[in-house]
Amino acid sequence: MPPARLAMLALALAAALAAGAAPARQERPLPAFEGIAFDGRPVSVSEFLGRRLLVLFLRAGEADAAQLARAGAALAPRRGEHNFEILGVVSGADPGAQEALAQAASGAFALVRDPGGAYGARIGVRSPAAALLVDAEGFVVRGSDLAGVTGRDAAGILAGELREWLRIPEARGTSGELEAGGRPAAPDFRAARLDGGPPFELASLRGKPAVLIFFLHTCPHCHHALSALKEQLAALPEDARPALLGVSLATRADEVQARLAADGLDFFPVLVDPDEKIRAAYAAQSGVPVLVLIDRDGRIAWRTDGWRDDRDPALLRMRLAILAGRPPPMLLHATGYSGDEFCATCHRDEHDTWLLTKHAEAYDTLVRHGAERNAECVGCHVVGFGKPGGFDLARPARELEGVGCETCHGRGGPHLSPGLVQGGDYAPVCLGCHDPKHSLGFEYASFLPRVSHAANAELASLPAAEKQRLLAEKRARREALLPTHAAFVGSAACQSCHAAEHAVWAAHPHARAFETLAAKGKQADPACQSCHTTGFGKGGFPPGGSAARHAALAGVGCESCHGPGGEHVKPDARKRGSILALADKCDSCVILQICGSCHDTANDPGFEYEVKAKIEAQRHGAAAGRAAGAGGGAGPESTSTSAAPGAGAGAASGTAPSPGAPTGGS
C-alpha cells in the first residue's frame, strides 16, 4: 500500500478511535482478495482502504456483464472528484470473452481475474453482473444483482443506479428534474391494456390528476403500495379522486391478472410496455415500485422509488389529498423526526430553495470524505443527532441525512416545536454548528441570505438546467476567508517568536513555491503567482511582481494560512485575536477552506480527500505538541498552530452479505 494511503488510513482509524461514540459496525467487512490484473500487475483489495470502493463482479461472455462494465467506465472519470475507486472482478476463463469484457471497460478501471469465480462465490455472488459498495473502512454498505437491465441504454441505466449509490449528483430525465426542485411535464404515451381493451393515452386524462405505478406482480413492495393506494383513493371524493394506472413489467396477462385478483388488487387498469419506452421516458428501469403522481396540469408533482411501510403510506396520503385539491392531514412523526419529504409536501417552494443550498448535501460530503461514522462530524451534517427519534449511527436513516428542515425549525417545525425560534432569529440555532472551530469567518447576518427561503424564492422558478448549474458552482466555490485588515510582513517576521514553527515551514515546499514558477518560466504570470506567493492581490505580493523586489512574500508563507501579521508583530500588540490561530480548528471544515482556494480540482485533484495527511506532514506549533502527546508544543501565549498546505501547484502532494435488491425495491 502506498505510504500516503497508509497515512490516510492511520488518520482515519485514529479519528474513529478518538470519536469513541460510534457503535460497533453491523455490516460485514469485504473479504481479503489478491489477484492479477489484466495488465499483469498484482492487485489487493487492501490497497483501496481509505477510499470508497465499487466492486463490479463480471462474468466474461455475458451481455449483462458487458453492460455493467460500460457503466463502470462511464463513472470512472468521476473517481477523483468523488473519492472512490472501481475494481472489476472477472470470472470465466475464456480468453476471448475476457478480452471482449476488457474492451467494454475501455481500460477505465482495473480488472482482476477470478477465473473460477471463487471470490464471488465466497461473497455470495451468483449473478453474471453484480456490484458491492465498500466504505473507506472496508465494510460493505450496499450490494445488488444488476443483471437483467434491458433497453437501448442499459449501461446508462446502470450508471445512474451506481451514481445514486456513490452520491454523485446527476440529473437524469424526469427524476433528475424533480431532484432539482422542478415539476417536469409528465411524458405522454400510448399503451396497450393488459386485458386487451382499447389503447390508453395519457393525454386523455388532462385536467384530472393521476397516479402512475410501475410494478411487478410478484413484488411484495409493489403489493404494499397498491394496497395503500386502494385504501387511500377510496377515501377521497369520487369527483376529485386521482385516476390510478399501472404499468406492468410482466406481459403475461393470465399470470398478472390471477395474482392481482388473488390479493384483491384488481381494481385498476393495467397497461403493458413491451418495448420499455414508457419506463425509459419515466426513468423507471432500475427497480419497482415507482409511483409518479401527476397533477391536473399534466406535470409530475411527486415521485417515489421503492416502498417503505414505515413512511410511504403517510406521505402518500398527504400527497393524494393535495393532488385531489383537499387539505392534507398533518401526519408528522409523533415522537421523532419526520424528514424533509413530509415538510416538502406542504412547503414545496421552501423545499425547492433548500435543495439549492449546501445544507441539502451536507451528509454527502461526509460520505465522500469517509467521515460518515465520525460522531464528532456527523452531528452537524444530519437531523436530530443524539436526540430521540433523530439520526442514529447505529441505524442511519436516509431521510434524516443533510442539514434539513427540522435542523433549523425543530422537530416537526413550528407545528411540534413552536418555541424553538424566537422572533424569527435563527442565530442561536446556526451557531450550534457554525462555531469558530468548524466555520471560519461565519457571520450570521451575511450568511443567512445563502439559505433563507425568502431571499432565494426566485430561484425556485428557474429551469432545472439553470438550477443544476448553480449547484455545480456552489460545490466548486472556495471563498477567501482570511482577514485582510493588516499588512503582510513576510515569514521572517514570525521567526523570532516561532522559531520551531518557522523551521518546519522553511523545510517545506511551500517556502520554495515561487522557485517552481521560475523553473517553468511562469514567474511573471499573475494567474500562477496567485497560488505561489503570499497575500497576492490583497496588499501582499503584487500581480506581475518580481521575487527580487518582494522576496519576503515570494513563496507560500506563514501569512498564506494565518492571515496578514502586520498587527500581530507590533511590540505593543495583543497577540490573541490579531492573527488566525488554527490549532483549535477542524482540518476538514476550516483548514480545507483555506487550502482549497488553490488546491482545487484543476491544480491538485483529490487533495480535499487527503488534506489531513498533508497537514500532518507539516504540522507544527500547539497542534503538533498535542499530537505528539507533549501537552502542547507552544507556550500559553502562543497563537501558532498547524499550517495548512495553502497554495496550488507549488505545494507538495507529497465477510460480506449476498447482493440483493436495493432497499425498498424489488
N, C-alpha and C positions, 0 to 999 in steps of 0.2 A: 504494500500500500504506500503511495507517495507520502513523504513527510508532511506536506501541507494538509493532506486529508487526515493523517493521523492526529495532527494538531487540532484540527476542527472537531474530530470525533472526541478527543480528550476533553476539549472545552464543552462540548455538548453533554458529555457524561457528567462533568463536574457541575454544570448548571443544573442538571437533573437531580443530582445528589443534594446540591445546595437548596433547591426548591423544597425538597422534602415532603411537600404536601401531596404530590402526585400519587394516586393509588397504584397498586400493582397492575400491570398490564393484563388484560383479559385476552388480547389477541395472541396468536402464536407467532414465534419468530420464523423467518424464512430459513429453511434448512440450508446447511452449507453445500456448496456446489463448486466444483472446479472443472473446467473443460478447455478445449482448444477451439479458438475462434476460427472462422473461415479463412482469415488472413494469416493463420499459423501461430498467433500469439496466445499464451495461456491467459485465461480469464477466470477470476474467482468472484463470487457474489460479495465477498467481504470487502473488495476494493470499492464498492459503492456505498459503504456505510458513511453516514454524514450527509447524504443526499437522498432524495426520494428516488425510488427505482420502479419503473414499469417493466414487468417481466411478461413477455409475449411467448406463449407456448404454440409452436407452429409445426404442423405435421407436413413434411415435404410431400408434394404431389397432390395436395388437397386445395381446391379452389378457395375454401374458407380461409385457409392459412395465408394464401397469397393476398387476399383482400386485407387481412389483418396486418400483414407485413407492409402493404401500401399505406395503411392508416398510420402505422408507426413511423414510416418515412415522412409522412405529411407533418407529424408532430415534432420530429427530431430537431428542426431549426429553432424550436422554442425552448430547448433544454436549458441553455444558459440563462435566459431571461427568467425562467420559472423554476430553476434549481431542481432539475430531475434528470435522470438518465434512463435509457431504454436498453434492454437486453433481450435478444431473441434466443430462445432455447429450441433447437430444431431436432425433431425426431424423424426417423425414417432414414434408411441407409442408401437409397438410390442416388448416385452422384448427379444424374441429370435432373432429378426432381429438386435436389438441394441447390443446384446452380440456378434453376428457374426461380426458386424462392429467394435466393440472393439477389437476383435481378429485380424482383418485386420490391425488395427492401432498399434497392438502389445504393447500397453501401452507406446508408444514413445512420445506422446503428450497428452495434456488434451482434453477430450471430454465432452462437456456440453450438457445437454438435453434441447431441444426446441420442445417438443412433437408435438404441433400443427403447428409448422413452423411459428409462429407469427413473430419471429425476422427476419427470412429470407424474409418473405413477406413484412415486413416493409422496408427492403432494396431494395426489388425488385427481389429477387432470386426466380425463378420458376423451375430451373433445379434440378435434383437429385444430381448433383455434380457441384459445382461452387467454385470459390475462389476469395478473395479480398486481396490485399496487402495494409497495412496501414503503414504510415511512423511513425517516432518517435514522431511526434507532434500530431498523432491521425487522420490524414487526409488520405482518401482513394486515392491511387495513381494509382491503377490498378485493374481490375476485369475482369473475364471471365467465361463463361459457359464452363465447362470442361467435359461435358458428351459426349458420342458418340465416344470416342477414343477406337479403337479396335486393335486386334492383340495379339500375344503371350506376348509381353512386354508392354502392355498398361500402367501399373504402371510406368515402366521405361520412357516411352514417356512423361507421365505427370510430372514425377520428373524432366526430362530435361527442360520442359517448365517452371516449377516453379523455377528451378535453374537460368534460364535466368532472371526471374523477380527479384530474390534475388541477382543477380550479383555474383553468386558463380561460379568461374572458373572451368570448367569441359569439357574435350574433349570427344565428342561423335561422333563416326563414321566419315564420310567424312566431316560433318560440323565442328566438333571439330578440325580436322586436318587443315582445311582451316583457322580457327581462330588462330591457332598457326603459320600460315605462310607457311603451306605446300601446295603441289599440288598433292593430292592423285589421284590414278588411279580411273577412273570412273567405278563403279561396273558393270560388264557385266550382261546382262539379255536377255531373250527371252520372247516376249509378243504377245498376240493375238491382231489383229486390230479390232477396233470398227465396221468397215464396213464389217467384215468377210473376208477380204483379207488374203493373206499368212502371217504367223507369221513373226514378225520383230526381228532381232538380232542386238544388238548394235555393235557387233564386225564387222558387215558388213560395218560400217562407218569408220573403222580405216584408218587413212590417210586423213580424211576430218573432219573439225570442225563441231560441232553440238550444238544445244540448246535444252535442255530437260525442259519442263514446266509441272509441276503438277498443275492441275486446276480443278475447278468445274464450270459447265456450267451456274450455277445460280449466280456465284460470280462476282460482279461488278469490283472488283480489278483485277480479272483474265482477264476480258474483256478489261480493260485498258491496261494491259500488252500485251495481244495478239494483240491489235490494234497497239501498238508501235512496236511490232515485225514485223507485216505485213508491216508497212511503212518502217522501217529501213532495213529489209532484202531485200526488193525490190530495195533499193538504192545501194546495193552492186553488184559488177560484178558477173554474174551468176557462172563463173568458180571458184570463191573464196567464194561464199556465203555459210555460215554455214547451215546445214540441221536443220529443226525445227521438233521436235517430241513432241507430247502432251500425257501425261498420265492422263486420266480422272478418277476422283474419283467416278463418276457415271458410271454405266454399261448399262443403258437402251439406246440402240443405237438411237431409234427414238427421244427421248427427247433431247439428246445431239446434234444430227445432226440437228434437227429442230431449236434449239436455236442458234447454231453457224451459220447456214445458214441465219437465220433472221437478224443477226447482221453483216453479211458479213465477218465472221471469219472462214469459212470452207475452208481454204487454206492450211491445213497441215494434215499429217496423225495422227490419234488419236489411242492410244493404251489403253488397259484395264488391270487392275491389281486387279482382284477379290480377290486374297489371300493376297494382300498388301505386297508382297515380294519386289517389286521394291521400294515402298515407304519406307519400312523398311531399305533397302540397302542404300538409299539416305537420311535417317533421315528426311523424309518429311511427318511426320504423325501428326503434331500439327497445321497445318494451310496452307492455299493456298492464292495466288500462291507461288510456289517455282520455281525459274529459276536456272538451272545449265548449265553453259557454259563450254563445253568440247573442248579442243584443238585437233589438228590433231594427237597428240601422244596418245590420249585417256586419258588425265589427266584433272582433274577439274581445270579450270583456275579461275572461279569466281562463286559465288552463291549469289542469292538474295532471301530473305524470305519476303513475303509481297510485297506491291507495293505502292509507293508514287509518285503521279503525279508531285510533285514539284522537285523531284530529279532523280528518276529512269529512265525516258526517256533519259536524257542527259548521265547518267552513262552507260546505255545500248548501246547507240550509240557509245561511245568511246570504249567500250569493244568489241563490234561486229567488229569494224574496225580492232582492233588488232588481234582478232580471225581470221579475213579474210586476215591477212597479209598486211593491209593497214595502212598508217599513221593516227593516231587518231586525230579527231578535238579537239581543246582545248576548252572545254565548262565549264570553271570556272565561278563561280558566278560573275556577272558584278559589283555588289556593295557591296556584303557581303562576308562572309567566306564560302568556299566550303566544308570543311571537308576532313578527311583523305582518304576516299574512292576514291575521284577524283584524289588525288595525287598518290595513290597506283596503279591506272590504268596504268600509265606510269613508275612509280618508284617502281616497285614491290619489288625488293631486299631491297631497303632502308626501305620500309614499313615493310618488314618481320623482319628486325633488330629492328625497333621501337617497334614492338609487344612484344619483349623480354625485354623491359625496364619498369621501374616503371612509367614512363611518361604515358604509354598506359592505366594504371589502376588508374591514379591519381584521377579521379572523383569517381570511385567505392569506394575508401577509405572514401570519404566524406559521401557517402550514408550509408556505414556500421556504421559510427560514428554519423549518424543523423545530419550532418552539411551541407547537400546539399542546404539548404536555407540560410545559413550564408554568407552574401555578402563579409565579410572580408576573408573568406576561399575560396569561390568559384573562385575568380578571378585568382588564381594561379593553378587551377585544371581543367580549361576549355580553350577553344579557343576564343579569341576576346572579353573577358568580358568587358562590358561597352563601346564597340565600335560599330559603325553602322554595322549591319549585323552579330554581334558576339553573343556569348551566352547571353541569357537574362533570368533572374529569372522568369519573368512574362510568358515567353513562352520557356521553356527549350527545346533545340534541341539535340537529342541523338547524332547526327553526330558531334557535337562540344564539346562533353564531353572528358575529358582527356587532357593532355598536348600534343597536336597534332602537325602535320607538320607546320601549319600556326602560331603556338605559337612561334616557333623558326625562321621560314623562312619568316614570314609575310603573310598577306592576299594574297592568290594566289601564294605564294612563290616568287622566283625571277621574275616570269612572270608578276606579278602585283605589286610587292614591290621590285624593283631592288636595291633600295638604303638602305634597312634596315640593311643588314650586310655588313660591310666594311672590305675588305681584309680577309674574312673568320674568323673574330674574333667575336664569338658569346657571349663573356663575358658580354657586356652591356645588352644583352637580358636575359641571365641567371640570372644576379644579380638583375633584376627587381623583382624576386620572391625569389631567394636564398640569402636573406639578413640575417643579424645577428639574427633577431627576429625569423625567421622561419627555418633557415637552419644552424644549428650549425656545425662549422668546415668546411664549404664549401670552397673549393679551386678549382677554375675553371680548372687549368691545370690537377689536379689529378682526378676531377670528369668527365671531358669531355669524356674520353675513355669509360665511362659506357654507354653513349648514342650516341657516334659517330657511324655513319653508316659505315665508313671506318674501324674503329677499331673492329667492330663486324661483318664484312662482312662474315667471315667464319661460323658464327652461322646460317646464312640463309639456309645453305645446310644440317643442322643437321636433323635427323629423328624427326618426330613430338613428339615421346615419350621423346626424349632427350631434346627437347625444353620445354616440359611441366615440366620436372624435373628441368631445370634451372630456370623456372619461379617460381616454388614452393620454391626453395632455396632463391631466391631474396625476395619473400614475407615474408619468415620466418626470414631473416637475420636482426640482430640488431648489429650495429657496435659500437665499443668503440670510443666515441667522446671526452672524457675528455682529457685535456692536461696532459702530463706526464713529463714535463721538470723539475719540482721541487720535493722536498722531502715531504713525508707525515709526519705531525706533530701531528695529533690527534685532536679531537674536543675540548679538554680543552684549547688549544692554541687560540681558537676562542672566548672563553667566555669573556675575559676581555673587548673586544670592542663590542661584540654582545651578551650581557647577556640575553636579552629578547628572542632572536632567539635560543640561547643555551638552555634556559629553555623549550621552545616548543619542541625542539629535545629531550631533556632528558626525557620528559614525554611520548615520542612516542615509540612504539615497535621497531623502528629502533635502538634505543640506546641499546636495550636488545636482539638484533638479535642473538648474539653469544650464549646467555644463552639458547635459544631454541634448539641449536645443542647439548649442553651438556645434556639437558633433554632427548634427543633421543639417546645419546651415539655416536653422529656424529661429536663431536667437533674436531676430528683429521682427518676427511675426507676432503681432498682438494676439491673434487667436490662440497661439501656443503659449505666449508669455503669461496669459491669464492663469494657467494652472501650473506654472513653473516659477512663479515669483510670489512675493508677499505683499498683500494689500493692493493688488493690481486694480487700477482704476478707482480706488477708494481713498486716495490720498497717500498711497504707498508707491509701489513701483509704477511708473507712468507707462501708458501704452506706447510701444515703439522705443522705449528707453534702452539704455545700454548698461551692461554689468559694470563697466568701468566707472560710470557716473553714479550708479546706485548699487554698489557692491553689497551693502548691508541688507538689501531687500531682494537680491538676486538669489533665488532658491526658495524652497518652501520652508519658511522659518517658523519660530515659535508662535508668532502672531497670526500665522495662517490658521492655526487651530484654536488659539486662546484669545484672539482679538487684539486690537492695537494696544500697545503698552505705554503710550506716552504719559498717561496719568499715573499708571502703576509705578513707574520708576522715579517719579519725583520724590525728593528727600522727605517731604512732609506729607506725602500722600497716604491715605488709608489704603491698606493692602487688600483687605477683603472687599469684594464688590467692584474693584477698579480693573479687574481682569477676569476673563472667563475661566473658572475652575472646572475641571472635567472629572476629577476623581470620584465625585458623587453622581455622575451622570450614567445613564444606561447606554451601553455600547451600541445596541441596535437602534434604540429610539432617537438618541441625541447625536452621538458621535457620527453615526452614519449620515445624518443630515448634513453635517459639516463636510465630511469626506465626499459625499455623493455628488456634490456640485461639480467635481472634476472626475472622480472615479465612477463615471457613469457607464451605461451600456456601450456607448460608442468608443470610449477610451480604455475601459477596463472591465470587459464583460465578466459577470459572475462575482465582482468584488463585494457586492452587498451581502452575499451569502458566505463570504469568507472574512468579513470585517473583524470579527473577534480574534481570529488567528492572526490577522495582520496587525491588530493593535497590540496583541501580546508580544509580537516580535520587537516592539519598540516601547513597550510600556515603561513609564518612569514616574518618579515623584511619589506622592502619597499612595496612589493606587498600586504601584509596584511594591511598595513596602508591605501593604496589606496582603498582596498576592503571595509574597514570599513568607508570610507569617511573622513578619518582624514588627507588627503593630504600627506600621506606618513609617514610610521612609523619609518623610519631611516633617519639620517641626510644626508646632501648633499654629504658627502664624503663616505657614507656607500655603500658598494658593496654587502651587504646582500640581500637576496631575498627569494622567496618561495623555500623551499627544496622539491625536488621531492621524491616520495616513491621509492627509488632507489635499493632495493635489495630483492631477492626472497622470499623463504619460511618463512623467519623470519619476514617479514614485515606484517603489519596488512592489512586485506582486508576490514579490518574493517567489416445531413442525407445523405446517400451515393448513388452514381449512380448505376443503374442496371448493373450487369455484362454483358459485351458484348464481341464481338470478339476482339482479340488483334489488336492494331493499324496497319493498313496496310494489314490486312489479312481478311479472311472470314471463 
